Amino acid sequence: MSSLIHLIYASVATQAFGKAQLTELLRQARATNERLSLTGMLLHSDGSFFQVLEAEPAVVDQLYQKIRLDKRHEQFTMIIKEPIAKRSFASWSMGFSDVSPKELATISGLNDFFHGGSCFNKLDAGRAKKLLAAFAVGRWRGNIEGAERQGNIAGAERR
Amino acid sequence: MSLGIGQACASDPSFTFAFQPIVDTIAREVFSYEALIRGPGNEPACQVLGQVPGERLLLFDQKTRAVAIGLATRLGISCLLNLNFVPQNLHASAASILTTLEAANQTHLPIERLVLEVTEGRVIDDQAQFAEFINEYRGLGMKFAIDDFGSGYSGLNLLANFQPDQVKLDMSLVRSIESHGPRQAIVRAAGQACYDLGIDVIAEGVETVEEYRWLADTGVRLFQGYLFAKPAFECFPPVHYIDSR
């Protein structure tokens, strides 16, 4: 039986994240993750983070505890933690994208999301993708101005 | 002999399956087929199950799912397959799930295509324990649906312990929803919670264009009901899609 889980959380940055800070954050994450056989993705949009962690349960739990101690972000919301049959981001020690909320909101299928070396190329219609879609229309974005909290179930998908 | 008739043992009634599509009205394609048990002459489910002695029900239930998988495979299923599941206790359920996995392996149906539908009432007895049990099988790729959501004692709080792959809104919520405020409020809240948790919402028992339009405008895109297709005996029926406005 598989012992993979994913943990998906959202958080809010405590400081402005410019290109330099993000690059440093990723460099650190990727080095650790490769060693731990941890895969996933990290999305930053205007002060909000959305991260998917995929690994064995103990590895994910330990890392999440560590992440929560990181003063660079706060307001952690663990959205889901559950077993998975296979990794959604198998070839990514941490896929990453930094997009403006406007860009995020206009992304329709999310498949061409990380264009160029796209870690979303073959992302199946599983939980990670659906939660990402929810994040894209403003859910789980803490106290960020402009985050859409009202509206219909599927947010932007109103016809 | 008919295509998929099975019999768990000599004393059990013969049975086969009808299939009803769950349609994605935005992609305009079949999202899944639900296998519904029938008698060999298309007799309704209750008539078949009524003939099974109580102590054999669990074994019968197991056997029927294997037949449903075999039949769906022979019909060339290329989407999800929703199967009903009667968990009586967790121990018995484990054996029951294993035989279902075995049947999928034998017919080379990927386990990721299987969705076990559990009714709300069955789940709520011990939610936390049930969640733990179910999660073991999710690690293998099997999917789970909460059936008849909104018909029983539980509701949204169920999702605090267990986040299924699908929630099927009970037809009692769907009926005449376009003119019924309380139902609208419940469906909106349930839909929002499911969306935020990455759970697919399926509206069951949709019979009128008005019900469909209200639900579609609220963001529901998966539908099951007579409006789109009735259950079809031992085959996958054609789907009637409603034109968008």
Chai-1 contact restraints between the chains, C-beta under 6 A:
chainA,res_idxA,chainB,res_idxB,connection_type,confidence,min_distance_angstrom,max_distance_angstrom,comment,restraint_id
A,M1,B,G139,contact,1.0,0.0,6.0,A-B,restraint_1
A,S2,B,G139,contact,1.0,0.0,6.0,A-B,restraint_2
A,I80,B,Q163,contact,1.0,0.0,6.0,A-B,restraint_3
A,E82,B,N135,contact,1.0,0.0,6.0,A-B,restraint_4
A,P83,B,N135,contact,1.0,0.0,6.0,A-B,restraint_5
A,P83,B,R138,contact,1.0,0.0,6.0,A-B,restraint_6
A,P83,B,G139,contact,1.0,0.0,6.0,A-B,restraint_7
A,A85,B,L140,contact,1.0,0.0,6.0,A-B,restraint_8
A,A85,B,G141,contact,1.0,0.0,6.0,A-B,restraint_9
A,R127,B,G198,contact,1.0,0.0,6.0,A-B,restraint_10
A,K130,B,G198,contact,1.0,0.0,6.0,A-B,restraint_11
A,L131,B,G198,contact,1.0,0.0,6.0,A-B,restraint_12
A,A134,B,Y195,contact,1.0,0.0,6.0,A-B,restraint_13
A,A134,B,D196,contact,1.0,0.0,6.0,A-B,restraint_14
A,R139,B,D196,contact,1.0,0.0,6.0,A-B,restraint_15
A,N152,B,T218,contact,1.0,0.0,6.0,A-B,restraint_16
A,N152,B,G219,contact,1.0,0.0,6.0,A-B,restraint_17
A,I153,B,G191,contact,1.0,0.0,6.0,A-B,restraint_18
A,I153,B,Q192,contact,1.0,0.0,6.0,A-B,restraint_19
A,I153,B,Y195,contact,1.0,0.0,6.0,A-B,restraint_20
A,I153,B,T218,contact,1.0,0.0,6.0,A-B,restraint_21
A,I153,B,G219,contact,1.0,0.0,6.0,A-B,restraint_22
A,A154,B,G219,contact,1.0,0.0,6.0,A-B,restraint_23
A,E157,B,G219,contact,1.0,0.0,6.0,A-B,restraint_24
